[in-house]
């Protein structure tokens, strides 16, 4: 179901065992992604995993999620992050069947498995974020990843990750949003490009996702462009690899 009920779902999770730390590998994105799929109804999960929303050869899952938020300490020797107390996770999608499925199952399931941790949802809240102007200021809730596959002189392929100061960072985000719009709505996107600029200093973040190194950037950004494309970026994520927990953004409150 495609609709205009755009929701961001915020989930507060804590360990079933009182005062027990939530222990995860430092690079935990794949575990959160697996947890999300496990909370979906089978039909919705199968559609996203096997098909998704297509534009020619490109496929988009059209959901994203934030970093885990909460008090933590790092144990670099063991490669672990240990959360002390509850953790907060923000999940976002323009796909209403996804939102309804996540919300219903989290509320009805007694326990939620995240890695080796058995958790319980203490709170679930939803909100709408409406884009009302052609320029917005956003904060990254997870690293924004923009890349291109290039060729070396010897013909070998390599992945180049763009930083926010490079023109291609904005260009690729704009092209990506236009492709997502066509895939999701099945119509041509509105005319006009999206321009994104870093507002202040952005910080590079390196993620190891199942053995693959991914680079992205955290920070505050301004985005200028057609409102429907800005809205889709706010709901589905910007840049690449959104369903792996990258490119999740929210309207800045500062």
URJOHU-V412371 format. One record per residue. N is the residue number from 1. RES is the residue in one small letter. PSI is psi in whole degrees, 0 to 359 (NA if undefined). OMEGA is omega in degrees with one decimal (999 if undefined). D_CENTER is the distance of its C-alpha to the mean C-alpha in whole Angstrom. Layout:
N/RES/PSI/OMEGA/D_CENTER
N/RES/PSI/OMEGA/D_CENTER
This chain:
1/x/125/175.0/20
2/x/128/-178.5/19
3/x/186/-179.2/20
4/x/15/174.7/19
5/x/86/-173.5/18
6/x/123/-174.6/15
7/x/144/163.8/14
8/x/128/-177.7/11
9/x/126/179.1/12
10/x/123/-176.0/13
11/x/130/174.3/15
12/x/120/-177.8/17
13/x/146/173.4/18
14/x/161/-178.7/21
15/x/144/176.9/23
16/x/323/-179.5/26
17/x/123/-174.2/29
18/x/135/176.3/29
19/x/13/178.3/29
20/x/138/177.7/27
21/x/151/172.2/25
22/x/111/-172.4/21
23/x/125/-179.0/21
24/x/160/169.4/19
25/x/153/179.9/19
26/x/319/176.6/17
27/x/89/-170.8/15
28/x/3/-172.7/13
29/x/317/-177.2/10
30/x/331/179.2/12
31/x/320/177.1/14
32/x/319/177.6/11
33/x/315/178.9/10
34/x/320/178.2/14
35/x/318/179.7/14
36/x/313/178.4/12
37/x/323/-179.3/14
38/x/340/179.1/17
39/x/352/-179.0/16
40/x/151/170.4/16
41/x/148/-172.0/20
42/x/319/-177.8/21
43/x/318/-179.9/21
44/x/316/-180.0/18
45/x/316/-179.8/16
46/x/318/179.6/19
47/x/312/-177.9/18
48/x/319/-175.7/15
49/x/320/-173.5/16
50/x/330/-175.0/19
51/x/294/-175.3/19
52/x/191/179.5/15
53/x/127/-168.9/16
54/x/142/166.2/18
55/x/106/-175.1/20
56/x/238/-176.9/23
57/x/353/-177.6/21
58/x/142/179.0/18
59/x/136/-178.4/15
60/x/134/176.7/12
61/x/330/176.3/10
62/x/43/163.3/9
63/x/159/179.6/6
64/x/169/179.4/3
65/x/159/-175.7/4
66/x/173/163.7/6
67/x/159/172.7/8
68/x/131/-175.7/11
69/x/131/179.7/14
70/x/175/176.9/18
71/x/135/-178.0/21
72/x/165/169.1/21
73/x/147/-178.8/23
74/x/136/171.0/23
75/x/86/-174.8/25
76/x/331/179.6/25
77/x/321/179.3/28
78/x/354/-178.2/26
79/x/37/-175.0/23
80/x/154/168.8/22
81/x/131/-175.4/20
82/x/112/-179.5/22
83/x/133/-178.6/20
84/x/110/-176.6/23
85/x/193/-175.4/23
86/x/159/176.2/20
87/x/153/179.3/17
88/x/136/177.9/14
89/x/132/177.0/11
90/x/126/179.9/9
91/x/138/-174.9/7
92/x/141/177.8/7
93/x/147/172.0/9
94/x/357/-173.5/12
95/x/107/-172.0/14
96/x/324/178.4/16
97/x/324/176.5/17
98/x/309/-177.7/14
99/x/315/-179.7/14
100/x/319/-178.5/18
101/x/313/178.8/17
102/x/310/-176.9/15
103/x/313/-178.1/17
104/x/315/-175.6/20
105/x/324/178.2/20
106/x/325/179.6/19
107/x/331/-176.2/22
108/x/332/-179.9/24
109/x/133/-178.1/23
110/x/317/-177.6/25
111/x/154/177.8/23
112/x/129/-179.1/20
113/x/127/174.8/20
114/x/103/-172.5/17
115/x/233/177.9/19
116/x/11/-177.2/22
117/x/135/174.7/22
118/x/117/-172.2/23
119/x/165/174.2/21
120/x/142/177.9/22
121/x/115/179.9/20
122/x/336/-176.3/22
123/x/142/173.6/20
124/x/122/178.0/18
125/x/151/-179.7/18
126/x/151/177.5/16
127/x/157/173.8/16
128/x/136/173.9/16
129/x/112/-176.6/15
130/x/130/171.7/18
131/x/122/-176.1/18
132/x/353/-179.8/22
133/x/160/-179.9/23
134/x/358/173.0/22
135/x/130/179.1/21
136/x/160/172.0/18
137/x/130/-175.4/17
138/x/155/172.4/14
139/x/139/177.2/12
140/x/126/175.0/9
141/x/346/171.2/8
142/x/159/-172.8/6
143/x/138/177.1/8
144/x/122/-173.6/9
145/x/125/178.8/10
146/x/122/-175.9/13
147/x/168/173.9/16
148/x/147/176.7/19
149/x/121/-175.2/21
150/x/171/179.9/25
151/x/136/172.6/28
152/x/172/179.6/30
153/x/330/-179.8/34
154/x/4/176.8/35
155/x/354/179.6/33
156/x/145/179.7/30
157/x/149/171.9/26
158/x/157/-178.5/24
159/x/125/177.8/20
160/x/124/179.5/20
161/x/126/-178.1/17
162/x/147/174.2/18
163/x/163/-173.1/18
164/x/343/-179.9/18
165/x/348/-179.5/22
166/x/140/-177.3/22
167/x/325/-177.5/22
168/x/338/177.5/21
169/x/310/179.8/17
170/x/318/-177.5/18
171/x/315/-177.1/19
172/x/322/176.0/17
173/x/317/179.7/14
174/x/313/178.8/17
175/x/319/-179.4/18
176/x/317/178.7/14
177/x/322/178.1/14
178/x/320/177.8/17
179/x/319/178.2/17
180/x/319/-179.9/14
181/x/313/-179.9/16
182/x/320/-179.5/19
183/x/320/-174.8/18
184/x/313/-174.5/17
185/x/343/179.3/20
186/x/16/178.2/22
187/x/165/179.3/24
188/x/140/178.7/24
189/x/161/177.6/21
190/x/153/179.8/23
191/x/150/179.4/25
192/x/148/-179.3/24
193/x/160/173.3/22
194/x/130/177.7/19
195/x/127/179.4/19
196/x/135/180.0/17
197/x/143/177.0/19
198/x/135/178.3/18
199/x/95/-171.7/20
200/x/202/-175.4/22
201/x/132/174.1/21
202/x/151/-175.0/17
203/x/128/178.6/17
204/x/141/177.0/16
205/x/135/-178.9/14
206/x/126/-178.3/15
207/x/138/172.8/13
208/x/107/-178.6/15
209/x/103/179.2/14
210/x/42/176.5/17
211/x/354/178.6/19
212/x/130/179.7/17
213/x/128/-179.8/17
214/x/135/178.1/14
215/x/140/177.5/14
216/x/179/-175.0/12
217/x/133/173.9/13
218/x/156/176.9/12
219/x/192/176.8/15
220/x/142/-175.5/16
221/x/154/167.8/16
222/x/142/177.4/18
223/x/133/-179.6/17
224/x/130/179.2/20
225/x/188/178.7/21
226/x/135/-175.9/21
227/x/317/-179.9/20
228/x/326/178.7/18
229/x/321/175.8/16
230/x/320/179.5/15
231/x/318/179.9/14
232/x/322/176.5/12
233/x/321/178.8/10
234/x/326/-175.0/10
235/x/320/-173.9/9
236/x/348/-175.9/7
237/x/157/178.1/5
238/x/159/-176.6/8
239/x/203/-174.5/9
240/x/166/171.6/9
241/x/40/-178.2/8
242/x/319/-177.6/4
243/x/354/173.5/6
244/x/10/177.1/7
245/x/37/179.2/4
246/x/148/176.5/4
247/x/17/176.6/5
248/x/128/-176.3/4
249/x/163/172.6/8
250/x/159/175.5/11
251/x/133/-178.1/14
252/x/137/178.1/16
253/x/359/-177.3/19
254/x/NA/999/21
